[in-house]
């Protein structure tokens, strides 16, 4: 008996949201770009789903992913609406390049996968320590999440800082 596993697509922050965030973030603060140093190298860029490199112009902004999804869909997440810090390029970039299926997958890192229904309410979550084959583990965790027919989207976050990494919507 063969099993079918869907490959899920991690979504970066949309170009229209990025354009707004490069002016003012979701907390209403002006975007303050800076040049990444060797110390900043590796900060996870949510516009292109890759680590930053020294010399790149980046910004740390407040982002409310569920609020923006709710505005698109008419959902009302209520108290589940939250915002947090994310790194983006200070100017328009090319977005994600074709690469490994999932970004920011250092073995040993802790991730939480928060499941949301069509109203924007949390329907559950999962803690995942990334193993040596992190893409397979993330793919299985996302496949498991979407077996619940009420799940509309999943947010993948870093446990250590609570940072939003990417979103996956129902296939």
ROGUMAR-11348 format. One record per atom (N, C-alpha, C): residue number from 0; x negated, y negated, z; atom name. Coordinates in nm, 2 decimals, always signed. Each point is the difference from the previous one (the first is absolute). Layout:
PT seq     xx     yy     zz atom
PT NUM      X      Y      Z   CA
...
REM end
This chain:
PT seq     xx     yy     zz atom
PT   0  -0.08  +0.12  +0.00    N
PT   0  +0.08  -0.12  +0.00   CA
PT   0  -0.09  -0.12  +0.00    C
PT   1  +0.02  -0.09  -0.09    N
PT   1  -0.08  -0.12  -0.01   CA
PT   1  +0.07  -0.12  +0.07    C
PT   2  -0.08  -0.09  +0.06    N
PT   2  +0.06  -0.11  +0.06   CA
PT   2  -0.03  -0.13  -0.08    C
PT   3  +0.09  -0.09  +0.00    N
PT   3  -0.01  -0.12  -0.08   CA
PT   3  -0.02  -0.11  +0.10    C
PT   4  -0.11  -0.08  -0.02    N
PT   4  -0.03  -0.11  +0.09   CA
PT   4  -0.01  -0.12  -0.09    C
PT   5  +0.08  -0.10  +0.03    N
PT   5  +0.00  -0.13  -0.07   CA
PT   5  -0.12  -0.08  +0.04    C
PT   6  -0.06  -0.06  -0.10    N
PT   6  -0.11  -0.09  +0.03   CA
PT   6  +0.07  -0.14  +0.02    C
PT   7  -0.02  -0.06  +0.11    N
PT   7  +0.06  -0.13  +0.04   CA
PT   7  -0.09  -0.11  -0.04    C
PT   8  +0.07  -0.11  -0.04    N
PT   8  -0.08  -0.12  -0.05   CA
PT   8  +0.00  -0.11  +0.11    C
PT   9  -0.12  -0.02  +0.05    N
PT   9  -0.02  -0.11  +0.10   CA
PT   9  +0.02  -0.14  -0.07    C
PT  10  +0.08  -0.08  +0.06    N
PT  10  +0.03  -0.13  -0.07   CA
PT  10  -0.08  -0.11  +0.07    C
PT  11  -0.07  -0.08  -0.08    N
PT  11  -0.06  -0.12  +0.06   CA
PT  11  +0.10  -0.11  +0.02    C
PT  12  -0.04  -0.11  +0.06    N
PT  12  +0.09  -0.11  +0.01   CA
PT  12  +0.03  -0.05  -0.14    C
PT  13  +0.12  -0.04  -0.02    N
PT  13  +0.04  -0.03  -0.14   CA
PT  13  -0.06  -0.14  -0.04    C
PT  14  -0.02  -0.01  -0.13    N
PT  14  -0.06  -0.13  -0.05   CA
PT  14  +0.08  -0.12  +0.04    C
PT  15  +0.13  +0.00  +0.00    N
PT  15  +0.08  -0.12  +0.04   CA
PT  15  -0.02  -0.03  +0.15    C
PT  16  -0.01  +0.11  +0.09    N
PT  16  -0.02  -0.03  +0.14   CA
PT  16  -0.14  -0.05  +0.02    C
PT  17  -0.10  +0.05  -0.08    N
PT  17  -0.14  -0.05  +0.02   CA
PT  17  -0.01  -0.14  -0.04    C
PT  18  +0.07  -0.04  -0.11    N
PT  18  +0.00  -0.15  -0.03   CA
PT  18  +0.05  -0.08  +0.11    C
PT  19  +0.11  +0.04  +0.07    N
PT  19  +0.05  -0.08  +0.11   CA
PT  19  -0.10  +0.01  +0.12    C
PT  20  -0.06  +0.12  +0.03    N
PT  20  -0.09  +0.01  +0.11   CA
PT  20  -0.12  -0.08  -0.02    C
PT  21  -0.04  -0.03  -0.12    N
PT  21  -0.12  -0.08  -0.03   CA
PT  21  +0.02  -0.15  +0.02    C
PT  22  +0.13  -0.03  +0.03    N
PT  22  +0.03  -0.14  +0.03   CA
PT  22  +0.03  -0.01  +0.15    C
PT  23  +0.10  +0.08  +0.05    N
PT  23  +0.03  +0.01  +0.14   CA
PT  23  +0.04  +0.14  +0.03    C
PT  24  -0.04  +0.05  +0.12    N
PT  24  +0.03  +0.14  +0.03   CA
PT  24  +0.13  +0.01  +0.06    C
PT  25  +0.04  +0.12  +0.04    N
PT  25  +0.14  +0.03  +0.05   CA
PT  25  +0.02  -0.06  +0.14    C
PT  26  -0.10  -0.05  +0.06    N
PT  26  +0.01  -0.07  +0.13   CA
PT  26  +0.00  -0.15  -0.02    C
PT  27  +0.00  -0.05  -0.13    N
PT  27  +0.01  -0.14  -0.03   CA
PT  27  -0.14  -0.07  +0.00    C
PT  28  -0.11  +0.07  +0.02    N
PT  28  -0.13  -0.06  +0.00   CA
PT  28  -0.06  -0.01  -0.14    C
PT  29  -0.07  -0.11  -0.02    N
PT  29  -0.07  -0.01  -0.13   CA
PT  29  -0.11  +0.10  -0.01    C
PT  30  -0.02  +0.05  -0.13    N
PT  30  -0.10  +0.10  -0.03   CA
PT  30  -0.14  -0.07  +0.01    C
PT  31  -0.09  +0.06  +0.07    N
PT  31  -0.14  -0.05  +0.02   CA
PT  31  -0.10  +0.10  -0.06    C
PT  32  -0.03  -0.02  -0.12    N
PT  32  -0.10  +0.10  -0.06   CA
PT  32  -0.14  -0.02  +0.05    C
PT  33  -0.08  +0.11  -0.01    N
PT  33  -0.14  -0.01  +0.04   CA
PT  33  -0.07  +0.10  -0.08    C
PT  34  -0.13  -0.01  -0.01    N
PT  34  -0.09  +0.09  -0.07   CA
PT  34  -0.04  +0.12  +0.09    C
PT  35  +0.03  +0.12  -0.04    N
PT  35  -0.04  +0.12  +0.08   CA
PT  35  -0.15  +0.01  +0.01    C
PT  36  -0.04  +0.03  +0.12    N
PT  36  -0.15  +0.02  +0.02   CA
PT  36  -0.02  +0.15  +0.01    C
PT  37  -0.12  +0.04  +0.02    N
PT  37  -0.03  +0.15  +0.02   CA
PT  37  +0.07  +0.05  +0.12    C
PT  38  +0.03  -0.09  +0.10    N
PT  38  +0.07  +0.04  +0.12   CA
PT  38  +0.15  +0.03  -0.03    C
PT  39  +0.05  -0.07  -0.10    N
PT  39  +0.14  +0.01  -0.03   CA
PT  39  +0.02  +0.12  -0.10    C
PT  40  -0.10  +0.04  -0.06    N
PT  40  +0.01  +0.11  -0.11   CA
PT  40  +0.08  +0.12  +0.06    C
PT  41  +0.09  +0.04  -0.08    N
PT  41  +0.08  +0.12  +0.04   CA
PT  41  +0.13  -0.04  +0.06    C
PT  42  +0.03  -0.13  +0.01    N
PT  42  +0.14  -0.03  +0.05   CA
PT  42  +0.10  +0.04  -0.11    C
PT  43  +0.11  +0.07  +0.04    N
PT  43  +0.09  +0.06  -0.09   CA
PT  43  +0.09  -0.11  -0.07    C
PT  44  -0.02  -0.02  -0.13    N
PT  44  +0.08  -0.09  -0.08   CA
PT  44  +0.13  +0.06  -0.05    C
PT  45  +0.11  -0.06  +0.04    N
PT  45  +0.13  +0.05  -0.03   CA
PT  45  +0.05  -0.04  -0.14    C
PT  46  -0.07  -0.08  -0.07    N
PT  46  +0.03  -0.04  -0.13   CA
PT  46  -0.04  +0.10  -0.10    C
PT  47  -0.12  +0.06  +0.02    N
PT  47  -0.05  +0.09  -0.09   CA
PT  47  -0.04  +0.14  +0.06    C
PT  48  +0.04  +0.02  +0.13    N
PT  48  -0.01  +0.12  +0.07   CA
PT  48  -0.15  +0.06  -0.01    C
PT  49  -0.09  -0.09  +0.03    N
PT  49  -0.14  +0.04  +0.01   CA
PT  49  -0.07  -0.08  +0.11    C
PT  50  -0.12  +0.04  +0.04    N
PT  50  -0.07  -0.08  +0.10   CA
PT  50  -0.06  -0.13  -0.07    C
PT  51  -0.01  -0.10  +0.08    N
PT  51  -0.07  -0.12  -0.05   CA
PT  51  -0.15  +0.02  -0.01    C
PT  52  -0.06  -0.09  -0.08    N
PT  52  -0.14  +0.00  -0.02   CA
PT  52  -0.06  -0.13  +0.03    C
PT  53  -0.13  -0.01  +0.04    N
PT  53  -0.06  -0.12  +0.03   CA
PT  53  +0.01  -0.10  -0.12    C
PT  54  +0.02  -0.13  +0.02    N
PT  54  +0.01  -0.09  -0.10   CA
PT  54  +0.14  -0.03  -0.06    C
PT  55  +0.09  +0.09  +0.03    N
PT  55  +0.14  -0.02  -0.05   CA
PT  55  +0.07  -0.10  +0.09    C
PT  56  +0.09  -0.08  -0.07    N
PT  56  +0.08  -0.10  +0.07   CA
PT  56  +0.12  +0.08  +0.05    C
PT  57  +0.02  +0.00  +0.13    N
PT  57  +0.12  +0.07  +0.06   CA
PT  57  +0.06  -0.09  +0.10    C
PT  58  +0.12  +0.05  +0.05    N
PT  58  +0.07  -0.07  +0.11   CA
PT  58  +0.07  +0.10  +0.09    C
PT  59  +0.01  -0.04  +0.12    N
PT  59  +0.08  +0.08  +0.10   CA
PT  59  +0.13  -0.07  +0.02    C
PT  60  +0.11  +0.06  -0.04    N
PT  60  +0.13  -0.06  +0.01   CA
PT  60  +0.10  +0.09  +0.08    C
PT  61  +0.10  -0.06  +0.05    N
PT  61  +0.11  +0.07  +0.06   CA
PT  61  +0.10  +0.05  -0.10    C
PT  62  +0.04  +0.13  +0.00    N
PT  62  +0.08  +0.06  -0.10   CA
PT  62  +0.11  +0.07  +0.07    C
PT  63  +0.13  -0.01  -0.05    N
PT  63  +0.11  +0.07  +0.05   CA
PT  63  +0.06  +0.09  -0.11    C
PT  64  -0.06  +0.12  -0.01    N
PT  64  +0.04  +0.09  -0.11   CA
PT  64  +0.15  +0.04  +0.00    C
PT  65  +0.05  +0.03  +0.12    N
PT  65  +0.14  +0.05  +0.01   CA
PT  65  +0.10  -0.12  -0.04    C
PT  66  -0.04  -0.12  +0.05    N
PT  66  +0.09  -0.12  -0.03   CA
PT  66  +0.00  -0.02  -0.15    C
PT  67  -0.11  +0.01  -0.07    N
PT  67  +0.00  -0.02  -0.14   CA
PT  67  +0.08  +0.11  -0.08    C
PT  68  -0.02  +0.12  +0.05    N
PT  68  +0.08  +0.11  -0.06   CA
PT  68  +0.15  -0.02  +0.02    C
PT  69  +0.03  -0.04  +0.12    N
PT  69  +0.15  -0.03  +0.03   CA
PT  69  +0.05  -0.11  -0.08    C
PT  70  -0.08  -0.10  -0.03    N
PT  70  +0.05  -0.11  -0.09   CA
PT  70  +0.03  +0.05  -0.14    C
PT  71  -0.08  +0.10  -0.05    N
PT  71  +0.03  +0.06  -0.13   CA
PT  71  +0.12  +0.09  +0.00    C
PT  72  +0.03  +0.07  +0.11    N
PT  72  +0.10  +0.10  +0.00   CA
PT  72  +0.13  -0.04  +0.07    C
PT  73  +0.00  -0.11  +0.07    N
PT  73  +0.11  -0.04  +0.08   CA
PT  73  +0.01  +0.07  +0.13    C
PT  74  -0.10  +0.07  +0.04    N
PT  74  +0.00  +0.07  +0.13   CA
PT  74  -0.01  -0.10  +0.12    C
PT  75  +0.03  +0.04  +0.12    N
PT  75  -0.02  -0.09  +0.11   CA
PT  75  -0.07  +0.08  +0.11    C
PT  76  -0.13  -0.01  +0.01    N
PT  76  -0.08  +0.08  +0.09   CA
PT  76  +0.01  -0.05  +0.15    C
PT  77  +0.06  -0.11  +0.02    N
PT  77  +0.02  -0.05  +0.14   CA
PT  77  -0.13  -0.01  +0.07    C
PT  78  -0.01  +0.06  +0.12    N
PT  78  -0.11  +0.00  +0.08   CA
PT  78  -0.12  +0.08  -0.05    C
PT  79  +0.02  +0.08  -0.10    N
PT  79  -0.11  +0.07  -0.06   CA
PT  79  -0.09  -0.08  -0.10    C
PT  80  +0.05  -0.12  -0.03    N
PT  80  -0.08  -0.10  -0.08   CA
PT  80  -0.12  -0.04  +0.08    C
PT  81  -0.11  +0.01  -0.05    N
PT  81  -0.13  -0.04  +0.06   CA
PT  81  -0.09  -0.05  -0.10    C
PT  82  -0.10  -0.07  +0.05    N
PT  82  -0.11  -0.05  -0.09   CA
PT  82  -0.13  +0.02  +0.07    C
PT  83  -0.10  +0.01  -0.08    N
PT  83  -0.14  +0.03  +0.05   CA
PT  83  -0.10  -0.04  -0.10    C
PT  84  -0.13  +0.00  +0.04    N
PT  84  -0.11  -0.04  -0.08   CA
PT  84  -0.03  +0.10  -0.11    C
PT  85  -0.03  -0.06  -0.12    N
PT  85  -0.05  +0.08  -0.11   CA
PT  85  -0.10  -0.09  -0.08    C
PT  86  -0.10  +0.07  -0.06    N
PT  86  -0.10  -0.07  -0.08   CA
PT  86  +0.05  +0.01  -0.15    C
PT  87  -0.02  -0.11  -0.07    N
PT  87  +0.03  -0.01  -0.14   CA
PT  87  -0.11  -0.08  -0.07    C
PT  88  -0.01  +0.02  -0.13    N
PT  88  -0.09  -0.09  -0.08   CA
PT  88  +0.06  -0.14  +0.00    C
PT  89  -0.08  -0.10  +0.01    N
PT  89  +0.04  -0.14  +0.00   CA
PT  89  +0.06  -0.04  -0.13    C
PT  90  -0.04  +0.06  -0.11    N
PT  90  +0.05  -0.03  -0.13   CA
PT  90  +0.05  +0.13  -0.06    C
PT  91  +0.07  -0.02  -0.11    N
PT  91  +0.06  +0.12  -0.07   CA
PT  91  -0.10  +0.10  -0.03    C
PT  92  +0.03  +0.13  +0.02    N
PT  92  -0.09  +0.10  -0.04   CA
PT  92  +0.07  +0.10  -0.09    C
PT  93  -0.07  +0.10  -0.04    N
PT  93  +0.06  +0.10  -0.10   CA
PT  93  +0.09  +0.10  +0.06    C
PT  94  +0.01  +0.00  +0.13    N
PT  94  +0.08  +0.10  +0.07   CA
PT  94  -0.08  +0.13  +0.01    C
PT  95  +0.07  +0.11  +0.05    N
PT  95  -0.07  +0.13  +0.02   CA
PT  95  -0.05  +0.06  -0.13    C
PT  96  -0.12  +0.05  +0.01    N
PT  96  -0.06  +0.08  -0.11   CA
PT  96  +0.04  +0.14  +0.01    C
PT  97  +0.01  +0.07  -0.11    N
PT  97  +0.02  +0.15  +0.02   CA
PT  97  -0.11  +0.06  +0.07    C
PT  98  +0.03  +0.07  +0.11    N
PT  98  -0.10  +0.07  +0.08   CA
PT  98  +0.06  +0.11  +0.08    C
PT  99  -0.05  +0.02  +0.12    N
PT  99  +0.06  +0.10  +0.08   CA
PT  99  +0.14  -0.03  +0.03    C
PT 100  +0.09  +0.10  +0.03    N
PT 100  +0.14  -0.03  +0.01   CA
PT 100  +0.03  -0.10  +0.12    C
PT 101  -0.08  +0.00  +0.11    N
PT 101  +0.04  -0.08  +0.11   CA
PT 101  -0.12  -0.08  +0.05    C
PT 102  +0.02  -0.13  +0.02    N
PT 102  -0.11  -0.09  +0.05   CA
PT 102  -0.03  +0.01  +0.15    C
PT 103  -0.11  -0.04  +0.04    N
PT 103  -0.04  -0.02  +0.14   CA
PT 103  +0.01  +0.14  +0.07    C
PT 104  -0.06  +0.10  -0.05    N
PT 104  +0.01  +0.14  +0.05   CA
PT 104  -0.13  +0.05  +0.06    C
PT 105  -0.05  -0.07  +0.10    N
PT 105  -0.12  +0.05  +0.06   CA
PT 105  +0.04  +0.12  +0.09    C
PT 106  -0.07  +0.12  -0.02    N
PT 106  +0.03  +0.11  +0.09   CA
PT 106  -0.02  -0.04  +0.15    C
PT 107  +0.10  +0.04  +0.08    N
PT 107  -0.01  -0.03  +0.14   CA
PT 107  +0.08  -0.12  +0.04    C
PT 108  +0.04  -0.08  -0.10    N
PT 108  +0.08  -0.12  +0.03   CA
PT 108  +0.14  +0.04  +0.04    C
PT 109  +0.06  -0.08  +0.09    N
PT 109  +0.14  +0.03  +0.04   CA
PT 109  +0.10  -0.08  -0.08    C
PT 110  +0.10  +0.06  -0.05    N
PT 110  +0.10  -0.07  -0.07   CA
PT 110  +0.14  +0.03  +0.06    C
PT 111  +0.09  -0.10  -0.01    N
PT 111  +0.14  +0.03  +0.03   CA
PT 111  +0.08  -0.02  -0.12    C
PT 112  +0.09  +0.09  -0.03    N
PT 112  +0.09  -0.01  -0.11   CA
PT 112  +0.14  -0.03  +0.06    C
PT 113  +0.05  -0.12  -0.02    N
PT 113  +0.13  -0.04  +0.05   CA
PT 113  +0.10  +0.01  -0.12    C
PT 114  +0.11  +0.07  +0.03    N
PT 114  +0.11  +0.02  -0.09   CA
PT 114  +0.11  -0.09  +0.02    C
PT 115  +0.05  -0.06  -0.11    N
PT 115  +0.11  -0.10  +0.01   CA
PT 115  +0.12  +0.05  -0.09    C
PT 116  +0.12  -0.02  +0.05    N
PT 116  +0.12  +0.03  -0.09   CA
PT 116  +0.04  -0.12  -0.08    C
PT 117  +0.11  +0.01  -0.08    N
PT 117  +0.04  -0.11  -0.09   CA
PT 117  +0.04  -0.13  +0.07    C
PT 118  +0.03  +0.01  +0.13    N
PT 118  +0.04  -0.12  +0.08   CA
PT 118  -0.13  -0.07  +0.06    C
PT 119  -0.11  +0.07  -0.01    N
PT 119  -0.12  -0.06  +0.06   CA
PT 119  -0.03  +0.05  +0.14    C
PT 120  +0.07  +0.09  +0.05    N
PT 120  -0.02  +0.06  +0.13   CA
PT 120  -0.10  +0.11  +0.00    C
PT 121  -0.08  +0.01  +0.10    N
PT 121  -0.10  +0.11  +0.01   CA
PT 121  +0.08  +0.13  +0.03    C
PT 122  -0.03  +0.10  -0.08    N
PT 122  +0.06  +0.13  +0.01   CA
PT 122  -0.09  +0.11  +0.06    C
PT 123  -0.12  -0.05  +0.03    N
PT 123  -0.10  +0.10  +0.05   CA
PT 123  -0.14  -0.05  -0.04    C
PT 124  -0.10  +0.08  +0.05    N
PT 124  -0.13  -0.03  -0.03   CA
PT 124  -0.09  +0.12  +0.02    C
PT 125  -0.12  -0.01  -0.04    N
PT 125  -0.10  +0.11  +0.02   CA
PT 125  -0.14  -0.06  +0.02    C
PT 126  -0.07  +0.06  +0.10    N
PT 126  -0.14  -0.04  +0.02   CA
PT 126  -0.08  +0.10  -0.08    C
PT 127  -0.10  -0.04  -0.07    N
PT 127  -0.08  +0.08  -0.09   CA
PT 127  -0.15  -0.03  +0.02    C
PT 128  -0.08  +0.09  +0.04    N
PT 128  -0.14  -0.02  +0.00   CA
PT 128  -0.05  +0.06  -0.13    C
PT 129  -0.07  -0.09  -0.08    N
PT 129  -0.04  +0.04  -0.13   CA
PT 129  -0.11  +0.10  +0.00    C
PT 130  +0.02  +0.12  -0.06    N
PT 130  -0.10  +0.11  +0.00   CA
PT 130  -0.10  -0.03  -0.11    C
PT 131  -0.08  +0.10  -0.02    N
PT 131  -0.11  -0.01  -0.11   CA
PT 131  +0.07  -0.01  -0.14    C
PT 132  +0.12  +0.05  -0.01    N
PT 132  +0.07  -0.02  -0.13   CA
PT 132  +0.12  -0.09  +0.03    C
PT 133  -0.03  -0.13  +0.01    N
PT 133  +0.11  -0.09  +0.04   CA
PT 133  +0.11  -0.02  -0.10    C
PT 134  -0.03  +0.00  -0.13    N
PT 134  +0.10  -0.01  -0.10   CA
PT 134  +0.11  +0.11  +0.01    C
PT 135  -0.05  +0.12  +0.02    N
PT 135  +0.10  +0.11  +0.01   CA
PT 135  +0.09  -0.01  +0.12    C
PT 136  -0.06  -0.04  +0.12    N
PT 136  +0.07  -0.02  +0.12   CA
PT 136  +0.10  -0.11  -0.01    C
PT 137  -0.04  -0.12  -0.06    N
PT 137  +0.10  -0.11  -0.02   CA
PT 137  +0.11  +0.04  -0.09    C
PT 138  -0.04  +0.07  -0.11    N
PT 138  +0.11  +0.04  -0.09   CA
PT 138  +0.10  +0.10  +0.06    C
PT 139  -0.05  +0.09  +0.08    N
PT 139  +0.09  +0.09  +0.07   CA
PT 139  +0.09  -0.07  +0.10    C
PT 140  -0.06  -0.10  +0.08    N
PT 140  +0.08  -0.08  +0.09   CA
PT 140  +0.10  -0.08  -0.06    C
PT 141  -0.03  -0.06  -0.12    N
PT 141  +0.10  -0.07  -0.07   CA
PT 141  +0.11  +0.09  -0.06    C
PT 142  -0.04  +0.11  -0.06    N
PT 142  +0.09  +0.10  -0.05   CA
PT 142  +0.10  +0.04  +0.11    C
PT 143  -0.05  +0.03  +0.12    N
PT 143  +0.08  +0.03  +0.12   CA
PT 143  +0.10  -0.11  +0.03    C
PT 144  -0.05  -0.12  +0.00    N
PT 144  +0.08  -0.12  +0.04   CA
PT 144  +0.12  -0.01  -0.10    C
PT 145  -0.03  +0.02  -0.13    N
PT 145  +0.11  -0.02  -0.09   CA
PT 145  +0.09  +0.12  -0.02    C
PT 146  -0.02  +0.11  +0.08    N
PT 146  +0.10  +0.11  +0.00   CA
PT 146  +0.12  -0.05  +0.08    C
PT 147  -0.01  -0.10  +0.08    N
PT 147  +0.12  -0.06  +0.07   CA
PT 147  +0.07  -0.09  -0.11    C
PT 148  +0.12  +0.03  -0.04    N
PT 148  +0.06  -0.07  -0.10   CA
PT 148  +0.03  -0.15  +0.04    C
PT 149  +0.00  -0.03  +0.13    N
PT 149  +0.03  -0.14  +0.04   CA
PT 149  -0.13  -0.09  -0.01    C
PT 150  -0.11  +0.06  -0.03    N
PT 150  -0.13  -0.08  +0.00   CA
PT 150  +0.00  -0.07  -0.14    C
PT 151  -0.01  -0.14  +0.01    N
PT 151  -0.02  -0.08  -0.12   CA
PT 151  -0.14  -0.04  -0.03    C
PT 152  -0.08  -0.02  +0.10    N
PT 152  -0.14  -0.04  -0.01   CA
PT 152  -0.08  +0.04  +0.12    C
PT 153  -0.13  +0.01  -0.02    N
PT 153  -0.09  +0.03  +0.11   CA
PT 153  -0.11  -0.10  +0.00    C
PT 154  -0.03  -0.06  +0.12    N
PT 154  -0.12  -0.08  +0.01   CA
PT 154  -0.11  +0.08  +0.07    C
PT 155  -0.12  -0.01  -0.06    N
PT 155  -0.12  +0.06  +0.05   CA
PT 155  -0.08  -0.11  +0.07    C
PT 156  -0.03  +0.02  +0.13    N
PT 156  -0.07  -0.10  +0.08   CA
PT 156  -0.12  +0.06  +0.07    C
PT 157  -0.10  -0.08  +0.03    N
PT 157  -0.11  +0.04  +0.08   CA
PT 157  +0.04  +0.00  +0.15    C
PT 158  -0.03  +0.10  +0.07    N
PT 158  +0.04  +0.01  +0.14   CA
PT 158  -0.08  -0.10  +0.08    C
PT 159  -0.13  -0.01  -0.02    N
PT 159  -0.10  -0.07  +0.08   CA
PT 159  +0.04  -0.15  +0.01    C
PT 160  +0.04  -0.06  -0.11    N
PT 160  +0.04  -0.14  +0.00   CA
PT 160  +0.14  -0.03  -0.04    C
PT 161  +0.08  +0.11  -0.04    N
PT 161  +0.14  -0.02  -0.03   CA
PT 161  +0.02  -0.06  -0.14    C
PT 162  -0.11  -0.01  -0.08    N
PT 162  +0.01  -0.07  -0.13   CA
PT 162  +0.07  +0.08  -0.10    C
PT 163  +0.09  -0.07  -0.07    N
PT 163  +0.07  +0.06  -0.12   CA
PT 163  -0.11  +0.03  -0.11    C
PT 164  +0.00  +0.12  -0.05    N
PT 164  -0.09  +0.04  -0.10   CA
PT 164  +0.07  +0.00  -0.14    C
PT 165  +0.11  +0.07  -0.01    N
PT 165  +0.08  +0.01  -0.12   CA
PT 165  +0.13  +0.05  +0.02    C
PT 166  +0.09  -0.01  -0.10    N
PT 166  +0.14  +0.05  +0.00   CA
PT 166  +0.01  +0.10  -0.10    C
PT 167  +0.09  +0.10  +0.02    N
PT 167  +0.04  +0.10  -0.10   CA
PT 167  +0.15  +0.00  +0.00    C
PT 168  +0.06  -0.01  -0.11    N
PT 168  +0.15  +0.00  -0.01   CA
PT 168  +0.04  +0.14  -0.05    C
PT 169  +0.13  +0.03  +0.02    N
PT 169  +0.05  +0.13  -0.04   CA
PT 169  -0.02  +0.02  -0.14    C
PT 170  -0.06  +0.12  -0.04    N
PT 170  -0.03  +0.03  -0.14   CA
PT 170  +0.13  +0.01  -0.08    C
REM end
